[in-house]
């Protein structure tokens, strides 16, 4: 198996130069957010990812997890690797110091999370879900619940889960049947949840489940859903662990990928009722859960970046070593990296990964600004930008990860189809990314519905205005032909959302019919925008090799990747007629 090497120079450049770390630190008044501290975070996190987590990726995939009479047993070495992650303080970077957090910008957590997911995505899913649960509790739980649970979760001593899906209710949570019956100061939870990531394990002493359920007087539909905290072990008044709660994993799924991440069927209340505590207001559980889901959606987008980068590294190493045929201009057989078609695949992998990373990290920056900007107006503007970028970061990044990891297999040739080379694992693991935490279709509908139609395109118009302003400021980094192509892409995005606004009232099928193409169009154009800025801002970097590579990668993206927007724009212009032309019972 190839060794994982975190792209530290690239991560540093994106945060410090491309997204202006000094400006961010000043805007959110956080004097600790320095370039020096960022370098220390990157260096130390890389050591753990490279030396501890990455060596367990292949063995964990092969071993998987086991459901025993006492619960789920994690793959060998995972418990110690997680312990080192928690003891290193990596679970607490951006959380409230009142509960043991370090109070750093959320942006600082992005490269740490990317390294963890690239090194070992199965293991990385455990802290990913925990951070989302912490955010939900921080925003919606009572002071009492925060005092009992947050410090343990922020320290990584306890982990957290998200329980939405039921056997009969996936995306349509209106069908949810789990119940919560009042019983004094708590509730008794009954029901079954499926697809619960790290729903049970033996790596920590306690697991904090956030569970959606209905109160007895709940209205029908999504307006009748409440959120409850259901611990694996109850907590005594002195903070020690008490009796086992009535919440058990009764099965683990056998999956295409992420074999070492236990995806559990959780059963609550088989022996009288699992004790749970209301989080937030009654019947407002979906609102509270979306705090967790929005965090998870961005982090899943980042998983796309992580696996894409890992697959690129793996394929690059193979291409440098595999001798096959005489390349054009050569006289004898050499490494396949000298063949133009292999170089095409590598450049596609590289450029898409860099563009997706820039978009995901930009979204994280906007999250920081949405919380800690100087004025309420600035916070509100940043929140709108987060809302617009999140479905793009999640949907587009995970879709292109499918292409990137597939190229990784293709570069290996027949050996890529053989498990022992490791290339197949990245593609298998990546396949879940456009599915969980809201499928690509859900992200696309979110983009055209809640994020565009609902505000008459104001957020999208603001993004386009910023792109055009950046073209005026940074366009000199591109050739005139490249600049014209980027301008054409931005114009297409503007025309696409205007068509959506103008015609959706008369054609109710239009938003759904064009939503995927709208998402992909926005992703490719946003990627071009960020790559243009990168090519302009990188010139101040002292590493001239890095500068030359960044500019060459940008040129490839603009010339070979960005033109894909034309196909998506063409589909948007065609509308819904042919999409819906064949009756459902005739397909």
N, C-alpha and C positions, 0 to 999 in steps of 0.2 A: 504494500500500500504506500502511496506517496505521502510525504509529510506535509502537513498544513502550515503554510507561512502566511500570516496575516499581512495584508497590504498596508503596512503602517504609514508609508509615505502618502499613499492615496487617501487614507482615512484622515490623516493630519491635514492634508491640503484641502479636502472638502470642508472640514469643520472650520479651520483657522482662516483660510483664504477665500474659498468659494462662497462660504456662508458667513464670513466676517465675524469670527469669534470675538475680537475686541469690541465691535459694535454691538453684538448680542450681550456681552457682559455689561456694557454701559447701559443698554436699554432696560435690562432687568435688574440693574444695580447689584450685581454679584461679583465682587472683587476677587473671589477665589477662582473664578472661571478664566484662568490664564493659559496661555500656550504652554508654559512650563509644566503646569499640572496636567494638561491634556497629554503631553508627551509621556509623563510618568504613568498615567492611566493606560495608555496604549502599550507601553513597554511591559508593564507588569501583567496586564491582561493577556498579552500575547504569550507570555511564558506559560501560564496556566492552560491556555487553549492548546498550545503546541505540545507541551510536555505531558499533560495529564489527561485532558479531554479527548484529544484527537486519537491517541493510541487505542482508545476504547470504542471508537466508532465502528470499526469492522467487526470486532469480536462481539460487541453488543448486538449488531445486526444479525449475526449468525446465531447467537444464543437466544435472543429474545427475552421475554418475561414469562414467569410461571405463576399461575394462581394455585395457592396451596390452602390447606385448612386454616392457616393463620393469616391469610391475606396474600397480596401480590408480592412476589420476590423480584427485585430489580436485577438486572444483568450484573455479572461479576465486575467489581471495581467501581460501579456507578455510585454507591453510597459514599465511598471515600472521595471520589472526584467531586461529588456535590458538596461534601463537607468542606473541602478545600476552597471551593467557590464561595460558600457562605462565610467561612472564617476569614477569607480575604476581603470581605466587605463589599463584594460585587453585587449583592442583592439590595444594598441600601443606598446606592450612589445618589439618587435624586430625591429621596423621600424626606419627610419632615424631621428635622433634628429632635423635635419634641418626643418622637417615638423611636429614636435611634438612627435616623437617616443622616446622610452626610450633607444634604442641602445643595448639591451641585445641580447645574442645569440638566434637564432631561436629555439634551443633546449629547452630553458626555456618556450617557448610557448606551447610545446607538452603536458605536464601534465595539464596546464590550459585548453587547448582545449579538452583534454580527459575528464576532469571533467565536462565541459560544455555539451559535447555530451552525456555523461552517465547520467547526471542529467536531461537533457531535450533536446533530439536531434532535435526536431522540432524547438525550439528556437535557438539552437546552430548552425543550418544551416545558419542563417542570418549573424553572424559575420564570419563564415567560408567562404562564398562567397565574403564577403567584403574584407577579407585579400588577397584572390586571385586577386581581382580587383586592390587592392593597388599595389601588386607586378607587375602586368602587366603595370600599369601606371608608376610606378617607373622606370621600365626598358625601356619603349618604348615611353612614352608621351613627348610632348614638354615641355620646361621649363614653358611656360605660363599655360598650362593645369595643370601641377604639382602645380604651385603656387595657382591656383584657387581651386583645388579639394582635393589635398592630405591631407592637414592638417585637413580638416573637416572629411574625411574618416578615417584617422588614429585615430582621437579622438573618433570615433564612432558617431559623430553628424549626419553624412550621411552614408548610407549603399550602397553597390554595388551589381551588378548582372552580370551574364554571359549569353549572348544570342547567342546560336549557332543553336539549332535544329529548323527545320521548319516542317510543317505537312507532307511534301513529302521528307524531307532530314534529316535523323537522323545521323548515323555514316558517311554516304556518303555525306560530305559537298560539294563535287563537284557539287551537284544538287541544291545548295543554290540559291534562287531567289531574296532575298531582295536587294533593290537598294539604291544607294546614289548618288544624283545629286548635282553637285557643285552649290552653291548659294552665291557668294561673299567669305567671310572668313569662311563660314561654308558649310554644306551639308544638303540636305533634304532627310531624310531616310524614305523609304516606304517598308512595308513588315509585315509579321506575324511570330512570334516566339512562340514555345510551350515548355512546361516543364521548365518554368523559375522560379527557386526557389526564393521565397521572391521577386517576380517581382513587387509586390505592397503591401503596408501596411501603417499603421498609427502610427508606432513607432518612426519615425524620420521625419524631415521636407522635406528631399530631398532623392532621390534615384538615383544613378549613374549607368546607364546601359552601359555595353560594348557590342556592337552589331556588328556582322559580316554582311557585305553587299558588293555588287559589284558596282564599279564605271562604268560609261557609256562605257569607253574604256577597260574594264577588259578582260583579256584573259579567255578562257574557263577553267573549272576545278578549282582545289584548288589554282592554281597560280593566280587566278583572284579575290581573296577575300581580302577585306580590313577591318580594325577594326575602329569603331567609338565610341566615348563617347557621349551618349545621356542622358542628365539629365531629371528627371521628371519635375523639375522647372528650368528655365534658371537662370543664375546667373548674377546680375548686376555688373557694374564696381567696385562698392564699396563693393562687396562681399555679399550683401543682395540678397534674392531670388526675382526673377522677375516673368514673366508670366509662366503659365502652358504650358509645351511642349506637342506636339501632340503624346504622348505615353501613352497608356492606357491598363490596364488589362481588357479583355473582357470576361474572364471566369476563374474559378479556378477548377482544376481537383479534382475528388472524388477518393481518393486513398486507397490502401490496408493498408497503414500505414502513419506515419508522418502527421497525420491529421491536426495538428496545424501549419504546415509549408505551406503557400500558394504557390502552384505550378500553375503558371499563364500562360494563353494564352495572349501574349502581341501583341498589334496591333500598328504599327508605321505608321503615315502619313495618317490616314483616313480623316483628315481635311486639307490637303494640303502638309503635310510633317513634320516629326519631325526633329527639328534642332539638328545636330550632328557635332562632331569635329573629324577629322582624328587623329588616334593614330598610331604613327610610319609611315612607308613608305607606299605609295599606293601599293596594291596587296601583301602586306606582313602581312596581318592581321592574318593569321593562325599561323605564327611564334609568333606574339605578344600574341595571345590568348593561345598558348600552355604554355607560362609563367604562366598564370593563371591556366590552366588545370593541369599542373604538380604539383603545390601547392595543388590544390583541390584533386588530386588523392592520394597523401600521406595522406591528412586530412580525406579522405573517408576511407582509410585503418585504420586510427586511430579511426574513428567512429565504425568500426568493433570491435576494441579492447574495446572501451567504452561500447557498448551495450553488448558485451560478459561478461565484468566484472559486469555490472549491473544485467544481467541475472543470473550470478553465485551467486552474493550476495543474490538475491531474492530466488533462489532455495536452497541455503545453509540455510537460515533462516527458510524456510518451512520444510526442511528435519530435522532440529533440533527440530521442534515443533510438527510435525505430528506423532502421535502415531498409529502404525499399525503392527500387527503380532509380533511373537517372533523371534528375530534375532538369527542366529547361535551362540551357546554358551550362550544364555540367558535363562531365566526361565519365563519371562512374557513379555507382549507386551511393546514395547518401541518405541522411535523415529526412523523413517525410516533411519536415517543417519547411523545406526548400520548395515544395510544390505549391503553386498558386492556389489550388483549391483547398488545401489544408490551411494555408495562410488565410484564405477567405473565411473559413469556419472559425479559426482562432480570433480573427479580428472582429467577427460578428459577436462572439462570446465576450470578448474584452470590452467592446464599445457599449453593448447593451447593459453589461454589468455596471460599468461606470455611470451610465446615464441613470439607471435605476437607483443606484446608491445615492446619487445627487438628489433625486426626487425624495427618497425616503428621509434622508438627513435634513432636507429643507423642511419637510413636514414636521420633524422633531423641533427644529428651530422655531417654527410658527407656534408649536405647542408651548414652548417656553415664553414666547412673547404674549400668548393668550392669557397666561397666568400672572405674569410679573411686569408687564409694561407700565409706564408711568401713569397713563391715563386710562379711564374706562373705555374711551373711544378707541384707543390703540389696542386694548385687549379684545374688544368686540371685532375689530377688523381682522386681527390675527385668528380669532375663533372661526370667522367665516372662511378664511384661507385654509385653515386646518380641515374644515368640513369639506371644502372642494377638493383638496389634495389627497385626503385619506383614501377615497375609493380608487383614485388613480394609482397611488402608491401601492395599495393592496392588490388591485385587479391587474394593472399593467405589469407590475414587477413579477407577479407570480405567473402570469401568462408567458412572458418572455423567458422566465426560468425554465419552462418546458422546452423551449427551443434550444436554450443554451445547454442544458444537461443532455438533450438528445444529440447535439453536435459533439458533446464530449464522448458519447458512445460511438458515434460515427467515425471520429478521428482514430479511435482504437481499432476500427475495422471489425473483423470477426471476433477479435479478442475483447471488444467492448461488450459483446453479447455473452461473454463468459464471466460468471460472478467473481471469480478469483482476481480479476484485474481491478475490481472496485468501481469501475466507471458506471456500471448498472445501478449501483446503490444510490448514487446521486439522482439519477432519473426516477427511480422508484420512490425515493423519499420526497422528491419535488412534486410528485403527482398529486399529493393531497393539498398542496398550497392553494390552487384556485378553487378548492372545494370548501375547506373548513373556514370558520369565522365569516361566513357569507360568501357564497359562490361568486364567480366572476359576473354571472347574470345579475345577482343581487347588488353587487358593487356598481354595475352599469346602470341599473334602475335607480340606485341611490344618486348617482351622478346626474342623470337627466331629470329625475323627479325632485327629491328634496333639495338638491344642490344647484339646480338650474331653473326648472319651471317654477319652483316655489318662491323664488325671489326675482322672477322675471329676468334672469340672466345677469343680475348685478355682480355676483361673485365672479362669474366667468369673464364678464367684461373687464373687471378690475385686474384679473390675471393677464388678460390679453394686453391691456394697457401697459402693464409692467414689462411684459415681453418686448413690446415695441420700444419702450423707453430704453431697455437694455440693448436692443439692437442698435440704437443711436449711439449708445455709450461704448459698447464693446464689439460692434460689428466689424471693426478693423481687423479682428483676429481671423476673419473668414475671407475667402476670395469673393469677388463680386458675384460669381455664379452660385457659390454656396450661400451667400447672404440672400440672394434672390429666392433660392429654394426654401430657406427658412421663412422668409416673408410670405411665400406662397402657402406654406403650412399653417402659419398663424392666421392668414386670411381664410383658409379653409375651415379652421376651427371656429372662427367668428361666424362664417356663413352657416356652418352646421348648427350651432346653437340658435341662431336666428331662425332657421327653418323649423327647428323644434318648437320655438315659441310661437311662430306664426301659424303652424299647421296642426298642432296637437289638438286644438279645440275641435276641429272638424274631423280629425282622424284619430280616434282613441287608440288604435293599434300602433300608431307611429312611434311613440316613445319607446315601447318595448321592442319594436322591430329594428330601431336604429341604435339602441342603447349600447350594445357591445361595440359597434363601430365607432360610436362617439367616445367611448372609454379608450379604445385603442388609438384613435386619432389624437386624443388629448395626451395620451402617454408618449407617443412618438414625438409630438410637437414640443411637449414639456422637456423631453429628453434632449431634443435639439437645442432648445433655449439654454438649458443648463450646460451642455457641452460647449456652446459658443462662449458662455461666460467663463467656463473653465479655461478655454484656450486663450482668452484675453488675460485672465488674472494669473495664470501660471507663469507668465514671463518674469515675475519678481522672485520666483523660486530659485534658490541657489544651485539646485541639482539640475544641471543642463541636460543630462540624460532623461530625467523625469519630464522636463519641459518639452523636449523633442518628442517623446512618446505620447504625451498628452495632446500635443497639437496634431500629431499624426492620427491618433485615435479619434480625435474630433473630426478631422477631415473624412475619415472613413465613415463615421456615423452620419455626417451630413450628406455625403454623396451616395452611400449604399444602404443605409437604414432609414433615414428620414423619408425618402420617397415612398415608403410604404403608406404614408398618410393618404396618398392619392387613391389607393384602392378602397380604403375605409370611407373616404369622402364620397367616392362614387356610389358606394352602397347606401350611404345616407341620402344622397340625392335621389336615388331610386325609390326610397320610401318603403311603404309596407305592402304594396299591392301583391307582388310576387311572393313575398314571405307568407302571406295568408291565403294565397290563391286556391290551394287544394283543401277541400273540407277535411276536418280532422278525421272523420270516419273513412276517408278515402286514401289517406297516407299509407 
